[in-house]
Amino acid sequence: MKMFEYCSCERTGIKTEYILRFLKFFEEYDIPVHSILMARGRSVFLECNYPPFSSDKLHRMYSVSKSFVSMAVGLALTEGLFSLDDKIIDFFPEYRNENTDEMYDAVTIRDMLTMRSNIASFNPWWQIYDDRVRAYYDQKTAKASGTLFYYDSMGSYLLGCIVEKLTGKTFLSYLKEKVLSKMGFSDESYTIYAPGKYTLGDSGVLCTPRDLLIFARFIMDGGVYDGVRYIDEIFMKNAVSKQVDCNIEGVFSKYRSYGYGYLIWKMPNDGFALVGMGGQLAVCDVAHDIIFVITADCQASDETARELILDHLYNDIISNIEPQSLCENEKAKSVLAGFLASQKLVCQKGNPSSAISSSVSLKKYLLQKNPLGIECFSLYFEEEKGVLVYQKNGAKNHLEFGIGKNVLCDIPCDTKNTDVAGKTEQGSYCAACSGAWVSDNEFALKIQITDTYLGCLNVRFSFKGKCVCVCMKKSGQYILSGYEGYFIGKEEE
């Protein structure tokens, strides 16, 4: 990486044993991590990738995208394109309607940056609107702008739209052209489009984990790179300072209890974090000059996983940092290297076979009528892999999986999401599939989508005589719609 050097944990004042213990926590909880990066200053002391994910693979950053929008707004403000007190409606006069009351008229760019607009609801725009800006203005006022916090994704989207409207570039292209590309940010990175003509400023950025580290470092450095200031100093200070209390629930949370800046969460030690759904994080601990980056797919337990990750990060790593370098520990370094080399994406745990695995293998099961249109299926088991063959709407599909390990495959989908959010087409998602017996009569299949959109489908097959009960549970926003529920099938005579 252009901005960083690689070094040992001890050189940055952290014992390798602490890092190893931290990484084993993810293993213990079966957290589906995709990558981890840690740096102190300009020194990267940990980089771990979980194949099929790698340091160079573009990854969906979800709501971390909001922080990219924040910096794009700061850059545009610094260049004099608008001010923080400009009214949002002035950039979209064509969207005025019966809802645009005096509260709509009062909302400023500053209000949107701090999630204090007049809106306190979410309009389900997905596959409904052909223009997402219109979806925003179809909502009714719920509060006075500049008052209470409400996590408003569409507000950050509108801010990205303003930048794109004034610059003629996507907000990410604008940032890359002005500064990020000079820092080594990947050329391949891009942003998914929303319905209409603007990109998805609340969740659409795809970049590498290393890109996210570079971006976080730029914010840590106050909008300065190589001695040149790109974003106004006051804006940068306010962006990472508490502007509003965001703990509406009143419950302690590592990322909700410290306040909110400009589309950036406050953290302990006067730090801050870029936070995205599913475990996308860039945690910046200012007191120790530490940046922790993680990508993952924890959408099935998003809040719980995030709190666990942050808790272990602060308790296991940050609280144990020494101010100076430590003596090298070659033995611990070797153990860590071996551990990092062995890491892979989590897979389905269980037994490779059961008392009934051979008797149900290759049997054809006819399913009762179901919303997915799956008519029948067969499972075939070998020692290290298996195949699920199923017929859906008259078409036969094959899905290969590993036994206790992942096999990379494509999962066909009638409604695959495209690079325009809300638009679908027939196609397939890249996936990692694994299966195992979790009891004598129950086989579990885990299908992890590793594509532009992330998600997971867990399928259980419970056999009882000639009957089978199938349960499907999916996680993932706007993906695998309909792949949920219980279905009954019977062995074909």
N, C-alpha and C positions, 0 to 999 in steps of 0.2 A: 504494500500500500504506500502510496506516495508520501503521505503525511506521517506514517508510523514506522517504528522499528519493532522487531520482536525481541523479547528478552525473557529471562526466567522469572518465576513468581517471586523468588527471594530478592531479586534485584529491585523489585518495586515495593519491598517491605511486607510481603505476604508469604506465609509459609505454604509450601506446596501441599502439605497434609490438609490444610484448611480447604484448599481448592478441590482436592480429591473428595473430601467429605461432602462438600457442597454439591458436586456433580452426582454423587451417589444418592443424594436425596431425590433427584429426578427419577432415578432408577427405582427407588423404593416405592414411589407413588405412581409409577407408570405414567409419568407426564410425557405426552407426545411432543418432545422437543425436536426442533429442526436444526437449530444452530445456536451457539453461544459464543460471544466475544467479550473479553474484558481488557480494559486498558487503563493505565495510570499515566496521566500526562500524554506524551507521544509514544509510550511503550506498550505494546500489546503483549500481555503475559498469558493469555488463554484464548485459544481458538478451537472450538469443537464443532464438528459438523456431523449430522446423523443421516447417512445415505438413505434415500436417494438425494437428499438435500446437500448442497455444497456451498462453499464461500462465494462462488460465482453465479449461483442460480438465483434468478429473480424471484422474489417472494412477495406475496400480497401483504401490505403493511396495515391494512384496515385503518382504524382511526388515528394511527400515527400520521396519516395523511393530513389531518387537521393542523398538525404542527408545521408541516411543509407549507400549508396555506398561510399560516401565521407569518412565517419568514418571507413569503412572497409579498404579503401585504406590507410588511416592514420595509422591504426593498422598494416597492412601488411608492410608499410614503416618502422614503428617503429621496427618491428621484422626483418628488413633487407632483405625482399623478393625482393625489387626493390627500385629505387630512383625516384624522381619526374622528373628527366631529361632523364629517359629511354624512348626509342622510342616505340610507340604503335605497329608499324608494326613488331617489333622484337618478339612480343608475338604471332603474327598471320602470320608467313611467308607463310603458305600454301594458304593464300588468295590473294597473289600477282596476279595482272592481268594487262591488258592494261591501267587501270586507275591509278595505283599506281606510280605516278610520284615523283619527288623530294620533292614536298610539302607533300605528304602522308608520305614519309620517314622521314620528319622532325618533325612530330607531336609527342609531348611528353605527358607523364601522366599529367604534370602540365597544358599543353594546354587543355587537355580534362576536367580537374577539373574546369577550368575557362571558359569553353565553347568557346575556341579560337582555334579550330582545323582548318583544311583546307576546311571543308564542310560548305555550306550555303544553304542546301536544305534538304527536307525530302523525303526519298524513301519509298513509301507506301508498306511496307513489309507484312502487315496483310493478311493472307490467300493466299499470293503469293509465299513467300520464305519458304523453309523447313529448312533454316539456316539463322538466322537473322544477324549473323556476315557478311555473304556474301552480304546481303542487304546493309550494310555500304560501303563495298569496291566496290560496283557497281555504286557508285556515282562519279561524276567528281569534281576535285578540283575547288573551287570558290575563295579562298583567301589564303594568307600565314598564316601558323600556328603561334599562339602567337600574332596575331594582333586583328582584330575586333571580337566582341562578336556576336555569333549566338546561339539561344536556341536550342541546339542539343541533343535531347533525346537519340539518338543512341550512342552518345559519352559516356554518363553515363552508358549506357548498356554495352559498351565495357569495361569500367573500372571494372564493376562488374564481367565480364567474366574473366578478368585477375586475379582478386582475387580468383575466383573459380578455375581457371586453376592451380594456384600455391598452393592453400591450399587443394584442393580436397573436399571442402565444399561449400555450398551456402554462399553468402556473409552475409546473415542474420544469418545463423547457426554459422558462424565463429565469428561474433560479439557476439552472445548469449553465445557461449562456452567460449569466452575469458573474457567477462565482463558483458553483459547485463543481463544474467540469475542471476548473483550474486546480481543484483540490483532489482530483482523482475519482470523482463520482462517475459511475459507469454510463457509457453512451447508450447502452441498451435499455436502461430504465425508462419507464413510461407510466402513463396514468390511463385507467379505463375511462371511457366516456359515459356520461349520464344521458338519458333521453333529452334531446335538444342538441345544442351545439357546444356545450361546455364539458370539461372533464369532472370526474367524481372527486371533488375536493374534500369530502369527509371520509372516504375509505378506499380510494382507487389507486394509490401509488403502488407500483411494483418496482422494487429495487433489491440490491443484494444486502446481506447483513453488514458487509464492509461499508457499503454506501451509507447505511444507517449510522454506523460508527462515525464516519466522516461528517455527516450532517449534525450529529449530536455534539461533536467537537467544535464545529463552527458556532453553535449556540453557546457552548461553554466558554468560547473565546470572545463572546459578546458581539458577534457579527463582524469580526476582523479576521482576515487571512493574509499571511505573508506581509504584515505591516500595513495593509490597506483596509480601511473601514468601508464596509459595503452597506451596513444597515445602521441607522441612527442610534447613537449610544443610549439615549433616554428610552427609546422604543425597546431596545434589547433588555435594558434593566427592568422595565415594566413587564415585559413578556414573561420573565422568569420569576417575578415577584407576585405575591398574593394580591390580586385585584378584587376578589370576591370570595366569600365563604361558600363552599359547594357541598358541604356535608348536610344535605337536606334531611337525610335519614336520621342523623344524630347518633350514629353508631361509629365507633372508632374504625378507621380503615387507613392502611399505610398510604393510600393514594387519594383519599377523599377528605382526610382530616386536616390537611395543611393549606388548603386553599387552591385557587385557580388563577393562572395568569392570562396570557393571550393564547388560548387554545393549547395550553401547556399546564400540566398538573404540578403542584408543589409537592415536595417530599421532605423528609427529615434532613437535618444538617444544612438547612437553607438550600437544599438541592431541588431538583425538578425532574420530571419524567415525561417522555413521549409515550403515550399509552394507546395500544390498539387491541381490538377484540381478538380473543383466541390466544393471547400470550405474546403479542408483539410489544416489546418494551425496549426503550433506551433510557436507563436510569442514570442520572448524572448527580453524583455526590460531590458537591462543590468543596466541602471541607477537606476531602481527601484527594480531590482531583481524579476521581474514579468514574469511568463510564462502563456500564454493564448493558450489553445488547443481547436480546434473546428473540428468536422467532419460534413459533410453535403452532399447534392447533388444539387449543384447550376449550373449544367452543361448547363442549358438553358440560363443562364445569368452570366457566370463565372467571367469575368473581372469586370462587374458592381457590382455584389454581393461582390466580394473580396474587392473592394475599399470601399464599404459601410461599411462592417464589420470592416475593419481596421480604417476607419475614426471615427466610433463610439467608437471603442476600445480606441483610443488615446484621443479623445475629452471627452468622458463620464467617462472613468475609469482612464487611466494612468495620465492624466493632473490633476486629482483630488486626487491623492494619497498623504497621509500625511506621514511624516517621522516616526511618532511614533503611538502607538496604541491609539484608541479612546474609549470613554465610550460606553459600550454595549447599544444597543437599542433593548430591548426585543420585543417591539411592531412591529418594522420594521422586526426583525428577524422572527417573527411569520407570517407576511404577505408574506415574501420571501419563507418560508417553504411551505406555502399553494400554492403559485404560482408554485414552482418547482414540487410539487406533482401533479399538474393539467396538466403539459405539455405533449403534444402528438405530433406526426408527423403531419405536416400540411395536410389538406385535401381540397377537392373541396368545395368552398363556393358557396352559392346560396340558393334558396328556396327548401323546401322539396317536393313541388308539384306545379302543374300549372293547368291552365284551361283545358289543353288537356292531362294531364298525364294519366288519366283513359281511355281515348279513344284510346291512342296509345299503352297502356299496352297489352302485349300478341299478338299484331298484327305481322304478318310475313311480312318482307320486303325483296324483291328480289333485289339484287344489280346487276348493270351492270358489265360486265367482268372487273376485276381489277388485278393488279400484285400480290396481296396477295392471290388470289384464294378464297376470302370470297364470298360465293354464296348467303347467306341470313342471316338474324338475327331477333331476337325478343328481346324486353325489357319487363321485368316484374317488376312492382313497388309495394312495400309494404310500410308501414309507416316508418320503420327505415332501410330498406335494399331493394335491388333489385338484379336482375340477368340479365346478358346479355347472351343470347344463340345464338351462331353463327355456321354456317356450313362452313368449310374450306376444300377444296379438298375432299369433300364427308364425312368428319368426323365432328361430332357434338361436340362442346365445350361449357362449362358453366363457366361463370365468375361472382362470387358474389361480390357485392359492398355495402358499407354502404351509407345511405342517409345523407350527411353532416357529415359523420364520416368514418374512415377507417375500413375496414374489411380485415383481413389477408387471403391470398389465394395463389394459385399457378397459374401462367399464362403459358399455354403451348406454346412452341416455337419449330419450326422445326429446327432451327440452334442455339441451346443453346451453349454458350461459355464454354469451359472446363478449367481446371487448366493448360492447355498448350495453351498459347495465339495463336489465329489464327486457332485452331482446334475446330470444333463444333460437336454437336451431337443432336439428338432429345431428348427433355426433357422439363423441366419447370423451371421458375424462381420464387423464393419467392417474393411476392409483397404485397403492401398495396393499396387497391382500395376504392375509394369514388366517389360519384356522387351527383349532385344537378342541379336544374333548374336555368339557368342563365337568362332566359327570358320566356315569356309565351309559346314560341314554340321551345326553344332550351335547350337541356339537355347536360350537360358536365360530362365527366367521366375522372377521374385522376387515372392512374395506376403507382404507384411508385415501381420500382424494388429495393428490399432490400437485394440482394444476393451478391455473390462475385463480380459481375459486378453491377454497379449502373446505373440507367437511369430512365426516366419517359416518359410515353405515355399519351398524352392528346387527348381525342376523343370528338368531338362535333357532336351531332345529331340535325339537324334543320328540323322541320316538316312543310310541307305546303300542306294541303289537303291530298291526298293519296301519295304524294311524300316525300322523305326524302333525305337530302344531308348530307353526313358524311365527316368530316374533321379529319385527324390524323396528329399530330405533335409529333415527338419524340425528346428526348435529351438523350445523353449518347454516349460515344465513343465505337465503335465496338459492339453495342448492338441494338436489335430491328431493324435490317436492313430491309428496305422496308416498314416499318410501317409509311408511310407518304403519304399525298396526299388527293385529294377530290374524293368522290365516290357518285354516284346517285343511289337511289333505289326507288322502287314503292311497295305499299301495294299489297299483293297477293289478287287476286279477289276470 
